[in-house]
Amino acid sequence: MIHVTRTFLPPQAEYQKILKRAWNTGWMTNRGVLVQELEDKLKKYLNVPNIIATTNGTLPLQIAIKALGLAGEIITTPFSYVATTSSIVWEGCKPVFVDIHPEYLTIDETKIEAAITSQTTAILATHVFGNPCAVEEIEVIAQKHNLKVIYDAAHCFGVTYKGKSIFEFGDVSTCSFHATKLFHTGEGGALFTKNEELHNTLFYHHNFGHKGKESFQGLGINAKMSELQAAMGLAVLPYMQKIISDREKNIAQYKAELTDLQFLKIRPNTHWNSAYMPVLFETEKSLIKTIKQLNNEGVFPRRYFYPSLNTIPYVEGKKLTIAESISKRILCVPLYSGLKKSEIDKIVHLINTSI
Ligand SMILES: *Cc1c(COP(=O)(O)O)cnc(C)c1O
């Protein structure tokens, strides 16, 4: 069977060698040596001034909303994983959806201002599939209307825009290190901000608000990464170059062989990370027919991202033509280090003969 992705597993001996250090200390969590080492290595790898490793990529969104003191309405994208929207609702705010750009698939910055009301406090947008939002235009809008900006950068490990880490944009950026993501720690994630004071607030929030053992800076929750998770990250990190270059080859092959489908357009000045291989069909009918054909042959792509989040049951969403149309017609085809050329040939043949 071929799934949409396959988690990269480092040689077990290498993972165990790192784990042994956790055994030696007897220290499983609470920011032990492995979490600290992973944070140091990620700061260098990603070229960012600050990072807080977390236990997943969803709590960072909730912590960012909390730390920025957001209330009322948050402008957001309908084309993302559900965690982007659910975090807004979970924190007691109201998501206000703005349609997306038809080719970049990120929030359409030209439609943001029309959605701003006296209740709006922030913009929470996703760099979907690792493709950056229009970060400069969004910054201008945010400054003009005194709004905070959070980027759900769950897909963005290693992405740079104009030579800078994409995690440096916005007030806070978040990432996910889930097993299905490009770089992973099984479950895991991270928080990024350039603002030192905000970094400290985020840090306290992710560890119950503890300021020392017996006093508290304020309210907090538990979003700490464990030593076991960090060990996986430390074992995977040395392979990132290979993981990305293998995927680049896969993507080049798909693009050369898939004849009638539209591909994701990457924003100019972006060094992309090849995190996903989304393809856009002309109709949902053709997409569904193709999925059936692939499933019959043991290939399991995923409908990332469907449904459009403005249509899920617990939100009030107006109709959004582009996001709804695209979410019905987009499919992520298998992409992972280790996917064989012959397997892509087979997948492409099944798609080309089905549409
Ligand atoms: C994966 C993902 C998340 C959530 O990350 P977890 O690590 O699974 O909690 C949030 N947003 C987007 C866009 C994602 O794809």
The ligand as an SDF file (V2000), in Angstrom:
LIG
                    3D

 15 15  0  0  0  0  0  0  0  0999 V2000
   -0.7340   19.4070   11.2840 C   0  0  0  0  0  0  0  0  0  0  0  0
   -1.3280   20.7680   11.3630 C   0  0  0  0  0  0  0  0  0  0  0  0
   -1.6220   21.3940   12.5870 C   0  0  0  0  0  0  0  0  0  0  0  0
   -1.6180   20.6790   13.8910 C   0  0  0  0  0  0  0  0  0  0  0  0
   -0.4480   20.1170   14.2430 O   0  0  0  0  0  0  0  0  0  0  0  0
   -0.4060   18.8980   15.2600 P   0  0  0  0  0  0  0  0  0  0  0  0
    1.0630   18.7660   15.4890 O   0  0  0  0  0  0  0  0  0  0  0  0
   -1.0000   17.7180   14.5800 O   0  0  0  0  0  0  0  0  0  0  0  0
   -1.1310   19.2950   16.4830 O   0  0  0  0  0  0  0  0  0  0  0  0
   -2.0540   22.7170   12.5810 C   0  0  0  0  0  0  0  0  0  0  0  0
   -2.2170   23.3780   11.4320 N   0  0  0  0  0  0  0  0  0  0  0  0
   -1.9700   22.8170   10.2380 C   0  0  0  0  0  0  0  0  0  0  0  0
   -2.1520   23.6260    9.0040 C   0  0  0  0  0  0  0  0  0  0  0  0
   -1.5470   21.4790   10.1610 C   0  0  0  0  0  0  0  0  0  0  0  0
   -1.3650   20.9050    8.9690 O   0  0  0  0  0  0  0  0  0  0  0  0
  1  2  1  0
  2  3  1  0
  2 14  2  0
  3  4  1  0
  3 10  2  0
  4  5  1  0
  5  6  1  0
  6  7  2  0
  6  8  1  0
  6  9  1  0
 10 11  1  0
 11 12  2  0
 12 13  1  0
 12 14  1  0
 14 15  1  0
M  END
$$$$
